[in-house]
């Protein structure tokens, strides 16, 4: 099979390692406007899929999958792991609510601040604010499990 065809057949998902998949999925659904992902093709429910894959019932809460309801953004999964996060992310998400740096700085900053307030109410923590030319540019937050992300 040629490399172009393989690239076209390759799918991908962002995965967060975490302690509480359902809770982290709830946070990111609210942050991104995502929804719970449908069960894989050929299965009526995730439970049917878990049974078919011979996943022990004790592990059925060890993961969660959310998706963009428009089908544009990537699928995101949460996978339970035993260890806690101990270092800064090497990759992070940008929640782009400001509509771009070509927008009036005051309006963009107000949208960023409003989204940050919503996310803090959902369990995020503000880590730092960044300014450009005297105006708010973006805010770095951490999700409820300490994963850093930006609201821009």
N, C-alpha and C positions, 0 to 999 in steps of 0.2 A: 504494500500500500504506500502511495507516495506521501511525502510530508505535508503537502497542502491539504490532501483529503483527511489525514490524521488531525491536522489542526482544526479543520471544520467539524470534525466529530468530537473534539475535546470539549467537555463541559467543566465548569468549575463552580465552587461554592466557597464563600468566606466562612471560616469556622473559628468560633471563640471557644477556647478551653475555659471551663468555669466550674464552680461548685454547685450552682443552682440553675440548671438549664431553663426551666419554665419561667422563673423570675427574670432572668436575663433576657429571655425572648420577649417577655411582656414589655420590658423597658425599651428594647430596640424596635418593637412594633410601634410603640408610641412615638419614639424619636424619629423614625423614618416613614411612618405611614404604611408600614408593612402589615401583612396578615399571616395567620398560620398557613403553612404550605399544605397543599392537598397531599393525600397519600400517593405513593408512586403509582405509575400507570399499571393497570391490571389488578389493583387492590382497592377494595371498598373503603378501607380505613387503615390508619397506621397500625392499629392492633393486628389486623390481618397480615400486614407486612412483617411485623415483629415476629408473629407466630411462624410465618413461612420462612423467615431467616433464622429460626430457632434461637431467638434472643430470650434468655430466661426472664420470666415476669418480674423478678427482683430488679432487673436492669431497664425496665420499660420507661422509667422516668429519667434515664441518664442522658437524654438528648431532646432537642427541640429544633424545629426547622421553620423558618419564616421566609416570606417572599414578597416581592413587590407586586401588588395587585395588578399593575399595568403590564407586568412582564418585562419591563425595561431593565430594572436593577438586578443585581445578582442575588441568588438565594443565599441566605445566611443560616448557618447551623450553630447550635450551642451543644457542646459535648462535655459531659461531666468528667473531671479528672481529679485525682486525689490530692495533688499539690496546689498550693496557692500561688498566685502571681507574685513574682519576686523582683522583676526588673521592668524598665520602661519598654513599651511596645517598640518593635522595629518597623511596624506598619500600623497605620491608623486610618480611621474613617474621617472624612470631612463632611459634616452635615451642612450643606450649602443652602442656607435660608436667606442670605443677604442679596441674592440675585446678581452678584458680580461687582467687581470694583469700579465698573463704569456707572454704577448707580449712585445717586446722591448719598454722600457719606452719612448724613444724619438719618436718612430713611433706612439705609443698610444697617447702621448701628442699632437702630430701634428694633429692627426685625431680629437681629442677632441676640440682643438683650432679652426680647420677649421669648425666644426659643430657649435660651439658657434658663430663664426663670421656670419655664414649663419642665425642662429636664431636671432641674434641681428638685422640683416638687416630686418627681418620679424616682429620685434617689441618686442623681448625679452630684458630683462635687466639682466646684470651680477650682481650677489649679492656677490659671494665669490669664491675664488680659494682655492683648497686643494691639498697639496703636500704629497707624501710618499717617504721617503728616498731621498729627494732632487729633486724629479721629479713630474711633474703635475700628479695628480691622477684623480680629477674630478672638475667640475665647477658647482656651484649652480646658476641657473638663475630663473627669473620669466617670465611667459608668459605675453601677453599684458594685461591680467586682474589681474595680480599679483599672480597667482598660482605658487608656487615654484616647481622646478624640477631640476634634476641633469643630466649633460652630463658626462658620464664616458667612 
